[in-house]
Amino acid sequence: MSDQPLVTIEAIGRKCPVPVIMLAERIREVPIGSLVAVTADDPAARTDIPSWCRMKMQEFVAEHPLDHGSAFHVRRMY
């Protein structure tokens, strides 16, 4: 399993719930066990993305602060 995201979803400037919708639409682009990164600056993403992961049984790995916003790493579990 790689610790580097294979896909980065750019959601800077997009408001809730758009970052989560973009993640849901694109997570199947990576193989099971691989990471997707979502870059977002909406404060709601900090709770929305981990919550979506719990609901959808995907693994929320980490939040990595960026100069503007954060990169949220999610591992595809199925």
C-alpha positions as CSV (number, residue, x, y, z in Angstrom):
1,M,0.0,0.0,0.0
2,S,1.4,3.4,-1.0
3,D,1.4,6.3,1.4
4,Q,1.4,8.8,-1.5
5,P,-2.0,9.7,-3.0
6,L,-2.5,8.4,-6.5
7,V,-5.2,11.0,-7.2
8,T,-5.5,14.6,-5.8
9,I,-8.9,16.2,-5.9
10,E,-8.6,20.0,-6.0
11,A,-11.5,21.5,-4.0
12,I,-9.9,24.7,-2.8
13,G,-12.5,27.4,-2.9
14,R,-15.4,24.9,-3.0
15,K,-17.9,25.0,-0.2
16,C,-19.6,22.2,1.7
17,P,-20.7,19.7,0.5
18,V,-18.8,19.9,-2.8
19,P,-15.4,18.5,-1.6
20,V,-17.2,15.4,-0.2
21,I,-19.2,15.0,-3.4
22,M,-16.0,15.2,-5.5
23,L,-14.4,12.6,-3.3
24,A,-17.4,10.3,-3.6
25,E,-17.4,10.6,-7.4
26,R,-13.7,10.0,-7.8
27,I,-12.6,7.5,-5.1
28,R,-13.0,4.6,-7.5
29,E,-10.3,6.0,-9.7
30,V,-7.7,4.4,-7.4
31,P,-7.2,0.7,-6.6
32,I,-8.4,-0.6,-3.3
33,G,-5.8,0.1,-0.6
34,S,-4.6,3.3,-2.3
35,L,-4.8,6.9,-1.2
36,V,-6.8,9.8,-2.5
37,A,-6.1,13.4,-1.4
38,V,-8.7,16.1,-1.2
39,T,-7.4,19.6,-1.0
40,A,-10.0,21.9,0.6
41,D,-10.1,25.2,2.5
42,D,-13.7,25.1,3.7
43,P,-13.6,24.6,7.5
44,A,-16.5,22.1,7.2
45,A,-14.2,19.7,5.3
46,R,-12.3,19.0,8.6
47,T,-15.5,17.2,9.9
48,D,-17.3,16.3,6.7
49,I,-14.5,14.2,5.1
50,P,-13.9,12.0,8.2
51,S,-17.6,11.6,8.7
52,W,-18.1,10.6,5.1
53,C,-15.3,8.0,5.5
54,R,-17.1,6.5,8.5
55,M,-20.4,6.4,6.8
56,K,-18.9,4.8,3.6
57,M,-16.4,2.5,5.4
58,Q,-13.4,4.2,3.8
59,E,-10.3,5.0,6.0
60,F,-9.6,8.6,6.9
61,V,-5.8,8.6,7.1
62,A,-4.7,12.2,7.9
63,E,-5.1,15.9,7.5
64,H,-2.0,17.6,6.2
65,P,-2.0,21.4,6.5
66,L,-1.2,23.4,3.4
67,D,-0.4,27.1,2.9
68,H,-4.1,27.5,2.1
69,G,-6.4,24.9,3.4
70,S,-5.4,21.2,4.0
71,A,-4.9,18.0,2.1
72,F,-7.2,15.2,3.5
73,H,-5.9,11.7,2.8
74,V,-8.4,8.9,2.4
75,R,-7.6,5.2,1.8
76,R,-10.0,3.3,-0.5
77,M,-11.1,0.2,1.4
78,Y,-13.4,-1.5,-1.1
